[in-house]
Amino acid sequence: MMIIRLLTATSLIASVAPASAACSAIGKYDAAALKFICDSEAGWASSVASGDTSVVKRILAEDFIGVDPDGKHYRKAEMVADTSKAPNYFASNHINDVIVRFYGNVAIAQGSETWHRKRGTPADGRFVWTDTWLKRNGKWEILAAEDLIAPVK
């Protein structure tokens, strides 16, 4: 259940640029693809506080499967539903850093985000994650995600 990414540890907004967080690539990459992936990851993180499900609908593949910090699997539909509820719990959530490695039509994005809850403990937290992207039919989309709770830096 991906609500864990949204609720306990808790990811496209055009106005968010990779420069808003540390965003980098390792190896050969297309600058437009890097920007799209970094902007998308920032948008997903921001959706936790905004409840904007359009971000999640746009970037998660129909055959997406994620793993939450408790080891539970979740699918796109669950993530969309959980995103709409997340602003009840979160005041903010933002990307700290993203590193992307490209392998042709596959990209691995790894990063972290920091959140602040409206109520509950812990009040602040950090989440680290790995998202697997695929460029399919000319569109970059996330096929898989794995999320971990990490100490706040």
N, C-alpha and C positions, 0 to 999 in steps of 0.2 A: 504494500500500500504506500504509494508515493507521498501521501500526506506527511510522512515522516520528513521528507525533504522540505516540506512546507511548514510543518508544525514543530518538530523537535530539533531539527538541525537545519533545517528548514524542516528552464532557463532558458520578436525582433523589434526593437524600437529604433527607428531610423535616426533619431536625434542622439543616440548613444554611439559614440565612436570608440574604436579600440583605445584611443588615447585616454579615455576616461578611466581605464584600468590598465595595469601592465599587461599588454597583449603582445605575444611574440610567436614566431614560428621557428622551428628547427629544420634546417635543410631547405631544399628547393620548394618554392610555393608561389601561387598566384596571389597577388596583393588583394584583388577583389574577393577571392574566396576567403582569405584570412580575415578581412574586414567583415564579411558577411557572418562568418562563424563567431567571431568575437562579439559583434553587435548582437547576434542571436543569443549567445550565452548571457550577455548582460541583460537582454530583454527578459529572458526566462527568470533570472534572479529577481529583477524588478517586479515581475508579475506576482511574486509572493506578497508584496505589500499592496499592489494595485488591483489584483484579482483579474487582470486582463487575460482572458483565456485565448484570445486570438493569437498570442505569441506561441503558446503551447501547441495549438492546433496547426499553426504554420510550420513549426520546426520539427515536430515529432512525426516520424514515419508511421503509416498505418499499422505496420508490423512491429512497432517499437515494443521493447520489453526493458524495464528498469529493475534495479535491485536497490532497495532502501537500506538504511543503516542496520535495520533489524534482520536483514537477509530475506525479506519478503519481495516477491516479484509483483510488478504492477505494469499496467498497459496504458496506452494513450488515453483511453476514455476515463480511466481512474485519475490520471494526472489532470485532465481538463476539469473534472468535477472538483478535485481537491484544490485546484488553483482558485476557483471562484469562491471558496470558503476561507482561504488563507488570510485575507485582510482582517478577518475577525480576530486573528491571533498576532499578526505581525505589523509592526509600525514601519519597519524598513528591512531591506535586504539588498545587498549590492555585491558585485564582483570585485574581488581584490586583484586577481591575476588569472591569466589564461595562457597556456603554452600549447601550440598546435603543431603536430607533425603530420605532414601530408605524404601519402603513398598512392599517387595517381588519383583515383576516384574515391579514396578512403582517407579520412583524417581522424586523428585521435586528439581530442582536446582534453587537457587536464587543467584544473584550476581550483580556486577557493572563493568562497563568498562569506560575508559577515552579516549577521542579522540581529535585529533587536525586536523582542516581543512586546506586545502591548501589556501583557500580564503573564504571570507564571514564572517558573524557574527552569533552567537558568534564564535570566533576562536577556543575555547576550550570548551569541554562539558563533561558531565557525564550522563551515561545511567544506570538505574537499571532495572532488568528484572527477570521474573520467567519463567522457561522452564519446561514443563512436559515431562518426558521421560518414555518410555515403552520398556521393553525387550520383543520383539515379534519375534518368529521364530529364537531365539538365538541371536538376534541383538538388541542393545540399539539404539533407535531413538527418536527424539523429535516429539511429537504429537501436542503440543500447546506451544505458547510463548506469553507473554504480556510484553510490554516495556513502560517505563516511563522516562521522562526527569527529572533529579534531579540537584540540585545545585552542582557545582564543589567544592570538599572539599579541 
